[in-house]
Amino acid sequence: VNLLPGDKPADVYTGVADMVRKRVAADAEGLTGKSPKEVEYARTLLPHVDRKLVKQTVMTSVYGVTFVGARQQIQNRLKERGAIPDESLRYMVACYGARSTLQGLNDMFGNARQVMEWLAETANIVAATGDTVRWRTPLGLPVVQPYQKRGKKTVRTLMQNFIITYDDGEHPSVKQKQKSAFPPNYIHSLDSTHMMKTAIDCHAVGLSFAGVHDSFWTHAGTTPEMNRILREKFIEVHDAPLLDMLKEGLEKDYPNLKGGFADPPSLGTLDLQRVVDSAYFFS
């Protein structure tokens, strides 16, 4: 969102809501071959499709939200606004809404979903061996996902027994957690690389810099200069063949799995240099 120049800030939540609304409207008119029940659900949901309804599902999609999670989120939003008093009908409408929203996400962010699925499957291959997923950022910083099963020890006393759980790094990894956490953790590691490169260049030219994740701060008078630097550093980070580099690093760290990782998805057509002219990339 906002990587390309635009007259006003783009809003991913509104964009998904608009796509879902069109899909639901078509279903409600019986134009898509849906069953009579689904047509009823579409007609019931249509007045309630807005930015707020889909926001949480869109936000958590990068963390691998499941259909059950999406259904619960939409059901909660409908309940909060007092829509659809019949609980049974509200549940079924929420199921329909979750399917429509997840499909809308797939349609709008197909390439991103491919990358996410590749990252998840890559982590799954590592976790299947009982190992943890680890990689290096473009700066060379090692990152290790710590999700492992915990050890248990029973402490017997005169009164009762206590079971103490502990981490010692000796137990197998939690496969599902390693898989679901890798896509967002890997992206966050790239965000941290962008922030560090920006901070280093700001320091080199005498700019004050502070930041938290993706929020960068400097004095008002040096904001234009920081805006230039952070755009240049973003292009520098993402102009590299990051997924190819990741695969190569994983094959070095897990030599027994060499040849077992699929090739990453092919690149899209985005011209990264246009980020320089995007006023709302950071604003």
C-alpha positions, 0 to 999 in steps of 0.5 A: 500500500502506498508504494506507488505515487498517488494523489491521496493515501491508499487504504488497504482496508477500504480497498478490500471492503470495496471488493468484498462488497461487490462480490456480496452484491453479485451473490445477493442478486443471484448472478454467481450461481450461489445456492438459495441459502447463500443468496439469503446470507449475501442479502443479509450481510450486504448492508453491513459490509464496510471497512470496520467489518473486514479490518481485523481479518485483513490485518491478521491475514499476514499472520496466517488467520484461519477460516475459523478465526476470520469467521469469529472476527466477523461474527464479533463485529456483527454482534457489536453493532447489534446486527442480525439478532438471530444468533444462528443466522448471524453465525451462518452469515459470518461463515459466508462473510469470512469466505468472501473476505478471504477470497477477496484477499486472495484475489487482491494479493495473489502474489503476496499470498504465494510468497507467504505460502512459500515461506510457510512451506519452507518453515514446515520442511525445517520444523518437520526435522524437529529443528527450529527455523533460523535465518540471517537478515540482509545485515547478517543478523542471525534470527532464531524462532524460539518455539520449542516444546517445553520440558516438564519436571514434577516436584514432590512435596509433603503437601502436594506435587507441582509440575514445573515447565521450563525451556532448555533448548533441547526439546523438538520445535513446535511444528505448527508455530514454526510454520505459521510464525515464519512469514510475519517474522521474516517480513519483520526482520526485513523491516528491521533491516530497513530501519537500521539502514535508515538510522545508520545513514541518518547518523552519518549525515547528522540527523537525529533519528528515533523509531519503533518498528515502522514509525520513524521520527526526526525533527520537523526541520530534517523530515524531508531529508529523512524521507529521502533516506528512508525511501532510498534504503527501502529500495536498497533492501528490496532490490536484492533477490531476498527470497533467493538469498534466503533459500541459499542461506537455509541450504547452508544452515540445513545441509541435510535439507539441501535440494528439498526447498522449492524455488521461491515465487517469481518476481512481479513487475513493480518498479521499486524506483517509483517509491522515491516519488510516493508521497504517502509511502511514509507520511 
